[in-house]
Amino acid sequence: MAYITFFEKHISVDAVFQKDEMIDIIGVTKARVSFTVAWAGKNGYHHRTEMNKKIYKLGKAGHESHSAMTDYDKTEKDIIPVSGFPHYGVVKEDNLLIKGCCVGPKKRVVTLRQSLLHQTSRVALEEIKLKFIDTSSKFGHCRFQTTQEKAKFYGKLKV
């Protein structure tokens, strides 16, 4: 009954999740669509649950945690890759950096929940210290971490 007060209100990510916590991700995947008669129950989307994803970093919009700086890499750079995330764009709100991939097609809603299993393994309980966050472009074979680094290498370009 305590969760009734949260209906239709903005809840920040750090109020629910913490760094080094294991979470479950629930998303939809596109199914194979048959070009014959419609089958009962075959609506084109299926739910997939990926369990035990570790949270590496919580990013809060407008704070230092929204950047990709670490204790070992002091380069001032944003968490967004040089040319944005493919088929998504620029992240302006709170975010999570998780281990591995996230299920589901682009721009589709995913559900994040705390893990249903009690975590006792060493992998689940260890504390992660990130040394480097790669922010090079995900579109091509880009090697630059910031736009300033790219502009310094290429020099003045034609307009």
DRENDO-1510 file (C-alpha; in Angstrom, 1 decimal, always signed):
<recs>
REC; n; res; u; v; w
REC; 1; MET; +0.0; +0.0; +0.0 .
REC; 2; ALA; +3.0; +2.3; +0.4 .
REC; 3; TYR; +3.4; +2.5; -3.4 .
REC; 4; ILE; +0.0; +4.1; -4.0 .
REC; 5; THR; +1.6; +7.5; -3.3 .
REC; 6; PHE; +3.9; +7.1; -6.4 .
REC; 7; PHE; +1.1; +6.8; -9.0 .
REC; 8; GLU; +1.3; +9.5; -11.7 .
REC; 9; LYS; +4.4; +11.1; -10.1 .
REC; 10; HIS; +7.9; +11.5; -11.3 .
REC; 11; ILE; +10.3; +9.0; -9.7 .
REC; 12; SER; +14.0; +9.5; -10.1 .
REC; 13; VAL; +16.2; +6.5; -11.1 .
REC; 14; ASP; +18.4; +6.8; -7.9 .
REC; 15; ALA; +15.3; +6.5; -5.7 .
REC; 16; VAL; +14.7; +3.0; -7.0 .
REC; 17; PHE; +18.1; +1.6; -8.1 .
REC; 18; GLN; +21.6; +1.8; -6.7 .
REC; 19; LYS; +25.1; +1.3; -8.2 .
REC; 20; ASP; +26.4; -2.3; -8.2 .
REC; 21; GLU; +22.8; -3.7; -7.9 .
REC; 22; MET; +21.5; -6.5; -10.0 .
REC; 23; ILE; +18.3; -5.8; -11.9 .
REC; 24; ASP; +16.0; -7.6; -14.4 .
REC; 25; ILE; +15.1; -6.1; -17.7 .
REC; 26; ILE; +11.7; -6.9; -19.4 .
REC; 27; GLY; +11.2; -5.9; -23.0 .
REC; 28; VAL; +9.4; -7.0; -26.2 .
REC; 29; THR; +11.0; -8.5; -29.2 .
REC; 30; LYS; +9.6; -8.6; -32.7 .
REC; 31; ALA; +8.5; -12.0; -33.6 .
REC; 32; ARG; +8.4; -13.6; -37.0 .
REC; 33; VAL; +5.2; -12.6; -38.8 .
REC; 34; SER; +3.7; -15.2; -41.0 .
REC; 35; PHE; +2.2; -14.1; -44.3 .
REC; 36; THR; -0.5; -16.7; -44.2 .
REC; 37; VAL; -3.6; -16.7; -42.1 .
REC; 38; ALA; -3.5; -15.0; -38.7 .
REC; 39; TRP; -2.9; -17.3; -35.7 .
REC; 40; ALA; -4.5; -16.9; -32.4 .
REC; 41; GLY; -2.0; -15.4; -29.9 .
REC; 42; LYS; +0.5; -14.4; -32.6 .
REC; 43; ASN; +0.4; -10.6; -32.3 .
REC; 44; GLY; +3.9; -10.0; -33.5 .
REC; 45; TYR; +5.6; -9.2; -30.1 .
REC; 46; HIS; +6.9; -11.4; -27.4 .
REC; 47; HIS; +8.1; -10.6; -23.9 .
REC; 48; ARG; +11.7; -11.4; -23.0 .
REC; 49; THR; +13.2; -11.1; -19.5 .
REC; 50; GLU; +16.9; -10.8; -19.0 .
REC; 51; MET; +17.9; -11.4; -15.5 .
REC; 52; ASN; +20.8; -10.3; -13.3 .
REC; 53; LYS; +22.1; -7.3; -15.2 .
REC; 54; LYS; +24.6; -5.3; -13.1 .
REC; 55; ILE; +24.3; -1.5; -12.8 .
REC; 56; TYR; +27.7; +0.0; -13.5 .
REC; 57; LYS; +26.7; +3.7; -13.1 .
REC; 58; LEU; +23.7; +5.9; -12.4 .
REC; 59; GLY; +23.6; +9.2; -14.3 .
REC; 60; LYS; +21.5; +12.1; -13.0 .
REC; 61; ALA; +20.6; +14.8; -15.5 .
REC; 62; GLY; +22.5; +18.1; -14.8 .
REC; 63; HIS; +25.0; +16.5; -12.3 .
REC; 64; GLU; +28.6; +15.3; -12.7 .
REC; 65; SER; +27.3; +11.7; -12.8 .
REC; 66; HIS; +25.8; +12.4; -16.2 .
REC; 67; SER; +29.3; +12.6; -17.7 .
REC; 68; ALA; +31.6; +9.8; -18.7 .
REC; 69; MET; +34.5; +10.9; -16.5 .
REC; 70; THR; +35.9; +8.3; -14.1 .
REC; 71; ASP; +38.6; +8.4; -11.4 .
REC; 72; TYR; +41.1; +7.0; -14.0 .
REC; 73; ASP; +40.0; +9.0; -17.1 .
REC; 74; LYS; +39.7; +12.7; -16.3 .
REC; 75; THR; +38.7; +13.7; -19.8 .
REC; 76; GLU; +35.6; +15.9; -19.7 .
REC; 77; LYS; +33.1; +14.2; -22.0 .
REC; 78; ASP; +29.4; +13.6; -22.0 .
REC; 79; ILE; +27.9; +10.1; -21.6 .
REC; 80; ILE; +26.5; +10.3; -25.2 .
REC; 81; PRO; +28.7; +9.0; -28.0 .
REC; 82; VAL; +30.2; +11.5; -30.5 .
REC; 83; SER; +27.3; +11.1; -33.0 .
REC; 84; GLY; +24.6; +10.0; -30.6 .
REC; 85; PHE; +23.2; +6.6; -30.0 .
REC; 86; PRO; +22.1; +4.9; -33.2 .
REC; 87; HIS; +18.4; +5.3; -33.9 .
REC; 88; TYR; +17.9; +7.1; -30.5 .
REC; 89; GLY; +19.7; +10.4; -30.3 .
REC; 90; VAL; +20.8; +12.4; -27.3 .
REC; 91; VAL; +20.1; +11.4; -23.8 .
REC; 92; LYS; +19.0; +14.4; -21.7 .
REC; 93; GLU; +17.4; +12.7; -18.6 .
REC; 94; ASP; +18.6; +10.3; -15.9 .
REC; 95; ASN; +20.2; +7.1; -17.2 .
REC; 96; LEU; +21.6; +3.7; -16.2 .
REC; 97; LEU; +24.8; +2.2; -17.5 .
REC; 98; ILE; +24.4; -1.6; -17.3 .
REC; 99; LYS; +26.5; -4.6; -18.2 .
REC; 100; GLY; +25.8; -6.2; -21.5 .
REC; 101; CYS; +22.9; -5.3; -23.8 .
REC; 102; CYS; +19.3; -4.4; -23.4 .
REC; 103; VAL; +16.5; -6.4; -24.9 .
REC; 104; GLY; +14.0; -4.9; -27.4 .
REC; 105; PRO; +13.8; -2.9; -30.6 .
REC; 106; LYS; +14.8; +0.8; -30.7 .
REC; 107; LYS; +12.6; +3.4; -28.9 .
REC; 108; ARG; +10.5; +0.7; -27.3 .
REC; 109; VAL; +9.5; +0.7; -23.7 .
REC; 110; VAL; +11.5; -1.6; -21.3 .
REC; 111; THR; +10.6; -2.4; -17.7 .
REC; 112; LEU; +13.4; -2.4; -15.1 .
REC; 113; ARG; +12.8; -4.2; -11.8 .
REC; 114; GLN; +14.9; -5.2; -8.9 .
REC; 115; SER; +16.1; -8.8; -9.1 .
REC; 116; LEU; +13.6; -11.3; -7.8 .
REC; 117; LEU; +16.4; -13.6; -6.7 .
REC; 118; HIS; +18.5; -13.1; -3.6 .
REC; 119; GLN; +22.0; -12.3; -4.8 .
REC; 120; THR; +24.8; -14.3; -3.1 .
REC; 121; SER; +27.4; -14.8; -5.8 .
REC; 122; ARG; +30.7; -13.0; -5.9 .
REC; 123; VAL; +29.9; -11.4; -9.2 .
REC; 124; ALA; +26.7; -9.9; -7.8 .
REC; 125; LEU; +28.2; -8.7; -4.6 .
REC; 126; GLU; +31.5; -7.2; -5.9 .
REC; 127; GLU; +31.9; -3.4; -6.2 .
REC; 128; ILE; +32.7; -2.2; -9.7 .
REC; 129; LYS; +35.2; +0.7; -10.3 .
REC; 130; LEU; +35.0; +1.9; -13.9 .
REC; 131; LYS; +38.3; +2.9; -15.5 .
REC; 132; PHE; +37.1; +4.0; -18.9 .
REC; 133; ILE; +33.8; +4.6; -20.7 .
REC; 134; ASP; +34.0; +4.5; -24.5 .
REC; 135; THR; +32.2; +7.4; -26.1 .
REC; 136; SER; +33.4; +6.9; -29.7 .
REC; 137; SER; +30.8; +6.9; -32.4 .
REC; 138; LYS; +28.7; +3.8; -32.7 .
REC; 139; PHE; +27.8; +4.5; -36.4 .
REC; 140; GLY; +31.1; +4.0; -38.1 .
REC; 141; HIS; +34.7; +3.2; -37.3 .
REC; 142; CYS; +35.3; +6.3; -35.3 .
REC; 143; ARG; +38.2; +6.5; -32.8 .
REC; 144; PHE; +37.5; +9.9; -31.2 .
REC; 145; GLN; +36.1; +10.2; -27.7 .
REC; 146; THR; +35.0; +13.9; -28.0 .
REC; 147; THR; +34.1; +16.3; -30.8 .
REC; 148; GLN; +37.0; +18.6; -29.8 .
REC; 149; GLU; +39.4; +15.7; -30.3 .
REC; 150; LYS; +37.9; +15.0; -33.7 .
REC; 151; ALA; +38.1; +18.7; -34.7 .
REC; 152; LYS; +41.8; +18.9; -33.5 .
REC; 153; PHE; +42.8; +15.9; -35.6 .
REC; 154; TYR; +41.0; +16.9; -38.9 .
REC; 155; GLY; +41.6; +20.7; -38.6 .
REC; 156; LYS; +39.4; +23.1; -40.6 .
REC; 157; LEU; +37.0; +21.4; -42.9 .
REC; 158; LYS; +35.2; +22.7; -46.0 .
REC; 159; VAL; +31.9; +24.3; -45.5 .
</recs>
